[in-house]
Amino acid sequence: MPTTERGRRSRERILDAAADLIHLKGVAGTSVDDVLTRSGTGKSQFYHYFRDKEALVGAVLEYQSGRTVAEMLPFLRELDSWEGIRRWFDAVLELQETSGFRGGCPIGSLAAETSESDEGFRARLDTALRLKGEYLREGLAAMAGRGELRPEADPVRLATFVTAVLQGALLMASVEKRRDSLEAALGEAFDHLRSMAAKS
């Protein structure tokens, strides 16, 4: 990691460019030269921070994971109520619509392309994907603790279900370039979660 502010900015610029390119064009479709052109940096700078393209892709995974959570953090912190979960779903839909439904989930896209190529990288992808569901699991667990969920409701299984639905729906939306499938999937996921509410 860079020890100077200038170095940190240079590395961040490379990562930001690589993350955007890989999200839109994939790992195979993104070359080091593409990243250099997009970031406005030279090869000496690139190889000072990354030994090769493989190291860059690993750093992009961590970068995308952090960026994805940061974009949604205000909503992820409030997943301990039905209103909070609904706001999160609405925010996901709005963010995808604003981006033109391009690329789907950046972590999911990386997983689809690279999960079979390296076991260590697959494990890191698994951790990154599970992190997305961890906030919902914690929120549902808090609701269960307050007696707002039925006794048989399992926050872990429910969060896993929603994560899987969301990943598939984001992929479909990136192919269709419209909101229909994503909106329908989020609506059905929300209805399923609501069916786990404790009877009043």
C-alpha positions in Angstrom: 0.0 0.0 0.0 1.2 3.5 -0.8 2.7 5.5 2.1 2.1 8.9 0.7 -1.1 10.8 -0.1 0.0 11.1 -3.7 0.6 7.4 -4.0 -2.7 6.6 -2.4 -4.4 8.9 -5.0 -2.6 7.2 -7.9 -3.5 3.7 -6.7 -7.1 4.8 -6.1 -7.3 6.2 -9.6 -6.0 2.9 -11.1 -8.5 0.9 -9.0 -11.4 3.2 -9.8 -10.7 2.9 -13.6 -10.2 -0.9 -13.4 -13.3 -1.4 -11.4 -15.5 0.5 -13.9 -13.9 -1.2 -16.9 -14.1 -4.7 -15.5 -17.7 -4.1 -14.4 -18.7 -3.1 -17.9 -16.3 -5.2 -20.1 -15.4 -8.1 -17.9 -11.9 -9.3 -16.8 -11.0 -10.8 -20.1 -12.2 -7.7 -22.0 -10.1 -5.3 -19.9 -6.4 -5.0 -20.5 -3.7 -3.3 -18.4 -3.4 -0.7 -21.2 -7.1 0.0 -21.0 -6.7 0.7 -17.3 -3.7 2.9 -17.9 -5.5 5.0 -20.5 -8.7 5.3 -18.4 -6.8 6.3 -15.3 -4.2 8.5 -16.9 -1.3 6.7 -15.3 1.9 5.0 -16.6 3.1 1.4 -16.5 5.7 2.2 -13.9 3.0 3.5 -11.6 0.8 0.5 -12.3 3.6 -2.1 -11.6 4.6 -0.2 -8.5 1.3 -1.0 -6.9 0.3 -4.3 -8.7 2.6 -7.0 -9.7 0.3 -8.1 -12.5 -3.3 -8.1 -13.8 -4.2 -10.9 -11.4 -3.2 -8.8 -8.4 -5.2 -5.9 -9.8 -8.4 -8.1 -10.2 -8.0 -9.2 -6.5 -7.7 -5.6 -5.4 -10.7 -4.7 -7.6 -12.8 -7.3 -5.7 -12.0 -5.7 -2.4 -12.5 -2.2 -3.8 -15.9 -3.1 -5.4 -17.0 -4.9 -2.2 -16.3 -1.7 -0.2 -17.8 0.6 -2.7 -21.0 -1.4 -3.1 -21.5 -1.4 0.7 -20.6 2.3 0.9 -23.2 3.3 -1.7 -26.0 1.5 0.2 -24.8 2.0 3.8 -27.5 4.4 4.9 -30.1 1.8 3.8 -28.1 -1.2 5.0 -28.0 0.2 8.5 -31.8 0.3 8.7 -32.8 -3.3 7.7 -34.4 -4.0 11.1 -37.9 -2.9 10.0 -40.2 -3.6 7.1 -40.0 0.0 6.1 -36.2 -0.1 6.1 -36.1 -3.2 4.0 -38.6 -1.7 1.5 -36.5 1.5 1.3 -33.4 -0.6 0.6 -35.2 -2.5 -2.2 -36.4 0.8 -3.7 -32.9 2.2 -3.5 -31.4 -0.8 -5.3 -34.0 -0.4 -8.1 -33.4 3.3 -8.4 -29.6 2.9 -8.5 -29.8 0.3 -11.3 -32.2 2.4 -13.2 -30.0 5.5 -12.9 -27.0 3.5 -14.2 -29.0 2.2 -17.2 -29.0 -1.3 -15.8 -25.4 -1.7 -17.0 -23.2 -4.6 -15.7 -25.5 -5.9 -13.0 -23.8 -6.5 -9.6 -20.1 -5.8 -9.9 -19.2 -8.6 -7.5 -21.6 -11.0 -9.1 -20.1 -10.2 -12.5 -16.6 -11.0 -11.2 -17.9 -14.2 -9.7 -19.5 -15.4 -12.9 -16.2 -14.9 -14.8 -13.5 -15.9 -12.3 -14.9 -18.2 -9.6 -13.8 -21.4 -11.3 -10.3 -20.2 -12.1 -8.7 -19.9 -8.7 -9.9 -21.5 -5.4 -8.5 -18.7 -3.3 -10.2 -16.0 -5.3 -13.4 -18.1 -5.2 -13.3 -18.0 -1.4 -12.8 -14.2 -1.4 -15.8 -13.8 -3.8 -17.9 -16.0 -1.5 -17.0 -13.8 1.4 -17.8 -10.6 -0.5 -21.2 -11.9 -1.6 -22.1 -13.1 1.9 -21.2 -9.6 3.2 -24.1 -8.2 1.2 -26.5 -10.5 3.0 -25.0 -10.0 6.4 -26.7 -6.6 7.0 -30.1 -8.1 6.2 -29.4 -11.1 8.5 -28.5 -8.8 11.3 -31.7 -6.7 10.7 -33.9 -9.7 10.6 -32.3 -11.1 13.7 -33.0 -7.9 15.5 -36.7 -8.1 14.4 -36.8 -11.7 15.6 -35.4 -10.6 19.0 -38.2 -8.1 19.3 -40.8 -10.8 18.5 -41.7 -9.4 15.1 -41.0 -12.6 13.2 -42.6 -16.0 13.4 -40.7 -18.4 15.6 -39.8 -20.6 12.6 -38.3 -17.7 10.6 -34.6 -18.2 10.2 -32.7 -14.9 9.5 -29.8 -16.7 7.9 -31.9 -18.6 5.4 -34.0 -15.6 4.7 -31.0 -13.3 4.1 -29.4 -16.0 1.8 -32.7 -16.3 -0.1 -32.9 -12.5 -0.7 -29.2 -12.3 -1.7 -29.7 -15.1 -4.3 -32.9 -13.5 -5.7 -31.2 -10.1 -5.9 -28.1 -11.5 -7.7 -30.3 -13.3 -10.3 -32.5 -10.3 -10.8 -29.6 -7.9 -11.3 -28.2 -10.2 -13.9 -31.6 -10.3 -15.7 -32.0 -6.5 -15.5 -28.5 -6.0 -17.0 -29.5 -8.2 -20.0 -33.1 -6.8 -20.4 -32.0 -3.2 -19.8 -35.3 -2.5 -18.0 -36.7 -2.6 -14.5 -39.5 -5.3 -15.0 -37.7 -8.4 -13.7 -35.8 -6.6 -11.0 -38.9 -4.9 -9.7 -40.9 -8.1 -9.8 -38.2 -10.1 -8.0 -37.8 -7.5 -5.3 -41.5 -7.3 -4.8 -41.9 -11.1 -4.5 -38.9 -11.2 -2.1 -40.4 -8.5 0.1 -43.8 -10.4 0.1 -42.0 -13.5 1.2 -40.2 -11.7 4.0 -43.5 -10.2 5.1 -45.1 -13.6 5.3 -42.6 -14.4 8.1 -44.1 -11.5 10.2 -45.4 -12.6 13.6 -49.2 -12.7 13.8 -50.6 -9.7 15.8 
